[in-house]
Amino acid sequence: MVWLSKDFEAERKWKLSQAKKVALRASKGMSDQATRGEERLKEEEHRMRKVALNISKDKKKFWLKIEKLVHYKHQLELEEGKKKALDKQLKTSGKHIAGRFVAFTSQFVLQSCTS
């Protein structure tokens, strides 16, 4: 009978140790599921940050191109204004030069005819 009680005692110890192992595995599995969910959330947040970064880079490139275009148009307007001013100056000075040329040639012709 002694051997039977020792056998029951050993079996009880074995069952308790097995129950502890199963409980540890189950708690570890549950914590792994929780950490997997957290990891998924972190990965999703990281992916969203990458997408946002790419969008912001594209927006920056777009506005830099717009800024270059505005600068180019402003330069064209300035050059056009300068050209108009030079054309106006050329017209007025051209009329003055043409008037002086006509006066000079008519004087020259008169002097040639009278001589």
C-alpha positions in Angstrom: 0.0 0.0 0.0 2.9 2.3 0.6 4.0 2.0 -3.0 0.4 3.0 -4.1 0.4 6.1 -2.0 3.8 7.1 -3.3 2.6 6.5 -6.8 -0.5 8.7 -6.3 1.8 11.4 -4.8 4.2 11.3 -7.7 1.4 11.4 -10.2 -0.2 14.4 -8.4 3.2 16.3 -8.5 3.6 15.4 -12.2 0.1 16.7 -13.0 0.7 19.9 -11.0 4.0 20.5 -12.9 2.2 19.8 -16.2 -0.6 22.2 -15.3 2.0 24.9 -14.5 3.6 24.3 -17.9 0.3 24.5 -19.7 -0.7 27.6 -17.8 2.7 29.3 -18.7 2.3 28.4 -22.3 -1.2 29.7 -22.5 -0.3 33.0 -20.8 2.7 33.4 -23.1 0.5 32.7 -26.1 -2.0 35.3 -24.9 0.7 37.9 -24.3 2.1 37.0 -27.8 -1.3 37.7 -29.3 -1.4 41.1 -27.5 2.1 42.0 -28.6 1.3 40.9 -32.2 -1.6 43.3 -32.2 0.6 46.1 -30.9 3.2 45.2 -33.5 0.6 45.4 -36.2 -0.5 48.8 -35.0 3.1 50.0 -34.9 3.7 48.7 -38.4 0.5 50.4 -39.7 1.5 53.6 -38.0 5.0 53.4 -39.6 3.5 52.7 -43.0 1.1 55.7 -42.6 4.1 57.9 -41.6 5.9 56.8 -44.8 2.9 57.6 -46.9 2.5 61.0 -45.2 6.2 61.7 -45.8 6.0 60.9 -49.5 2.9 63.1 -49.8 4.6 66.0 -48.1 7.7 65.5 -50.4 5.5 65.6 -53.5 3.7 68.7 -52.2 7.0 70.4 -51.6 8.2 69.6 -55.1 4.9 70.9 -56.5 5.2 74.2 -54.7 8.8 74.6 -55.6 7.9 74.2 -59.3 5.1 76.8 -58.9 7.5 79.2 -57.2 10.0 78.8 -60.1 7.1 79.4 -62.6 6.0 82.5 -60.8 9.6 83.8 -60.7 10.0 83.1 -64.4 6.8 85.0 -65.2 7.9 87.9 -63.1 11.2 88.0 -64.9 9.3 88.0 -68.2 7.1 90.9 -67.1 10.2 92.9 -66.0 11.9 92.2 -69.4 8.8 93.2 -71.3 8.6 96.4 -69.3 12.2 97.2 -70.1 11.7 96.4 -73.7 8.7 98.7 -73.9 10.7 101.5 -72.3 13.6 101.0 -74.7 11.2 100.9 -77.7 9.5 104.1 -76.6 12.9 105.7 -76.1 14.0 104.5 -79.5 10.9 105.8 -81.2 11.3 109.3 -79.6 15.0 109.4 -80.3 14.4 107.9 -83.8 12.0 110.7 -84.6 14.4 113.3 -83.3 17.2 111.8 -85.3 15.1 111.5 -88.4 14.0 115.1 -88.1 17.6 116.3 -87.7 18.6 114.1 -90.7 15.8 115.7 -92.9 16.8 119.2 -91.8 20.5 118.4 -92.5 19.8 117.0 -95.9 17.5 119.8 -96.9 20.1 122.3 -95.8 22.7 120.4 -97.8 20.5 120.3 -100.8 19.8 124.0 -100.5 23.5 124.8 -100.2 24.3 122.5 -103.1 21.6 124.2 -105.3 22.7 127.7 -104.4 26.3 127.0 -104.9 
